[in-house]
Every structure is written in structure tokens, then in C-alpha cells.
Amino acid sequence: MSHIEGQHNEGNTSHVDGEGERSGTSHADSENQLDGGNVQPQQSQAVAAHVQAMQRRKIAQLEEKLETMQSGRALKERQTIWYVAKGRAVRRVVALFDSIEDLVAENDRRYEVDSDPDATSTIDQDRLQIGYSTLSRTLPWFYKKGSEMEYEEYVQLLKMLRQGADGARGDDTSKLKSLVSEWVNREFNPASLVDSDDKHSRGFTHDVCGRLLCPAELDWNNPEVKAGIRNRSDGYIVTDLSFPAYLYENYTTKPDDLEEGLFKGKILIQGYKAVFTSPSSAKDIDGEGDGADVISNNRRAKKSLSGIKVKKHVAQIIHMDKVTPRSIAYIACQVRFALSSVTSWRSMDGDFDYEQFWRTIVDFFERPPGREARRRVDKLLEWWTRKVFGRNRRGELSDAMKANMSVNALARQRAQRDDAAFDSD
């Protein structure tokens, strides 16, 4: 029994020991599992931190790229605005109808034939070349920038300049549409006032507009002439071969001296000042112009009131201090269009060719037939400059002229007296 009990106890001991071993093994496994549980969350946190860091770097890269793109886009927009703004001078003072491409092409042609002593040029080619020279003075950066650009960039540059040029012409057309009607109504006080919005009532159907548009060689007060022009009868066809009455001083001409008073018409001067200086300056044209004073005052105001934006006038923007032939021709076309019944800008108005009209006026100034004609043209341009910009000719004074003026002369005299007193001591 004891043996059996011993076996039984031994078995029990073995069983207990076995369970004890298994129990010990389970405890170790539990510890290992606990340790593994601690490692796994740490690895997950490290992976998450790594992913977040990568995402932050990627976001920073994208933000940098976006900022670069926005900066490039902003720069491009600023360049576009700048080029378009510069182009606004082209139609006004360079060429109303000729393209910049035509001006450049003529200049290139001149370089190619420059070595040929037998090379000749036509009147149209000479006009284009003068246009290119005017363009170079108006936009002095154009040649250098254009030559450094790729072809696509150059084409885009021309497009932006053309956009600005056509936009300025459209703005001036709209401005003069209402101003011309106001000037006509005030000066002539017609029975039928010129409507500032409706152009259909203008042109030869309106008595005053018809008088101003009437060819210089015809008398609008003659009922036969008036009817003939309105019916476009033979002998009364209005073309660009006739100078309109509005171009003349007092709107009258001398048949035996058609040059006298030409380009001195009041409404022509008003149109010029309204576009190049200001509409308010066009109200008074009897005396000499104050365009130079307006520009000078604006410049001073801009310096003294840096926080306030001062509106510049066209002449100031394009650094213009003298009236030029092509700017007169431009305004002559604009004023005629404002007086006409045509509602949208075009180069032809019935039998009247605006492009040829512009060329005729330009050639009058730029191609005088002789020395005396040149002298009269120069005198007329000086008269125009005084009318628009006044007598401010300070910039034309030479050093010799300045030296002889009393302020500088007195400074020399004082210095000479001081030197003489020093030598006598």
C-alpha cells in the first residue's frame, strides 16, 4: 500500500512537477509576449513619424513650387501690363495704320541695301523708315529687347504692343465722341444739338458737322454744294484729296493760299490737348498752352505727396514736350471720325480714305518741297508746341546761354573780385 501510495505520490509529484514546468514556461512566454507588445507600438510610432516627415517635406516642396509658379505668373502678368502700356503710344505718335512689323522690315531692308550706291527708296518706304526712327525714340528699349528674344517671345511682344496701341486708339475715339459734340454745341449753338451718344445724326446730315467736314475748296453755305455733298453728286464727292474745313483757322480758307491757317483749327487743337494733356486743358486754347506746367506740377506733386497717386497725362507718360507731325495727323483723323456719322472705327468712310488722309498730313510736315516750305513747317510746329506746352523751353538752354545769365554772371564777378582782393594783399 505504501508502495502504491508512494507511486501515487510520485506520480502526483511528477504531475505537479510537469505542471510546474509548464506553468514556468507559460510565465516566460507571457513575459516575452509582453516585451513584444512593447516593441510593436514603438515601431508603429516610428513609421508614422517617418511618414509624417515625408509628407511635410512633400508639402513644403509643393508649396515652394507653387510659390515659384505664382511668382513667375505674377512676373509675366507685370511684363504684359508693362508692354501693353508702352504700346499705347504707337498709334498716337508713331503710325496710325502701319504695323510695327512693317517698320522693322523697312529698317532691315535699308541695312541690306546700304552698301548699294544705286539703291533707291519710294515715298512710302521713306515714311516707314521715319516711322521706325520715331518708334526707336518712343520705345528706346525695343530693338535691344526684341533682338535678344526667341521668335515666339518676339511675336508675343508685338502682340502686346499692338493690343496697347489699338486700345489707346479706341479709348481716344470714345473720349472724343462725347467731347467733340460738347465743343460743337458750345461754340455754334446749333438748332439741332449734336447728341453725345448718337452718331447717326452727325456727318453731312448735321448742318454744323457738315460745315466742318466740308472740303476746303467748297462753300458749305451754298445750298447747291450742301445738296451735292449729301447726294454724292458729280463734282461734290468728298475724298481724302480734300482738306476738311475743321483743319483751318476759323474754319475758313483762302482759295489762292490754301496753306494759310491750315492745321490751326480750334476743334483740332482742342482734340489734341484733350488726348495728350487733359480734357480740362482743352477748354482754353486762345492763349498759349499750359501742358508743360501741368506736367511739371504733376511731377512735383508726385514727389511731395508720395502716398498719393497722381494721374499722369499721355504727354508725360511718353516723355513728350513737343508737338510732332504724326501726332497732329493722328488727332486730325480722330476729330474727323468724331464729326462723322460712322459708328465704328474703319479706314474707309464712303469715298474718304483715312489711311491716305493720315499719310497726306504726315507728308505735308515730313516732306516739304523746299527750304521755304521747311521753314514754314518748322514755324507751324513751334506754334503748335506753344499752344499745347507753352513757352517752357528751359531744357533747350545751352551751357553758353546759361553762363551768360545774370545768376551765373554774378557768381563769376564775385569770384573775380575776391581773387583780385587776394592778389592785392
Buried (B, 14 or more C-beta within 10 A) or exposed (E): EEEEEEEEEEEEEEEEEEEEEEEEEEEEEEEEEEEEEEEEEEEEEEEEEEEEEEEEEEEEEEEEEEEEEEEEEEEEEEEBEEBBBBBBBBBBBBBBEBBBEBBBEBBEBBEEEEEEEEEEBEEEEBBBBBBBEBBBEBBEEBBEEBEEEEEEEBEBBBBBBBBBBBBBBEEBBEBBBBBBBBBBBEEBEBEEBBBEEEBEBBBBEBEBBBBBBBBBEBBBEEEEBBEBBEEEEEEBBBEBBBBBBBBBBEBEBEEEEEBEBBBBBBBBBBBBBBBBBBBEBBEEBEEBBBBBBBBBEBEEEBEEEEEEEBEBBBBBBBEBBBBBBBBBBBBBBBBBBBBBBBEEEEBEBBEBBBBBBBBBBBBBBBBBEEEEEEEEBEEBBEBBBBBBBBEBBEEEEEEEEEEEEEEEEEEEEEEEEEEEEEEEE
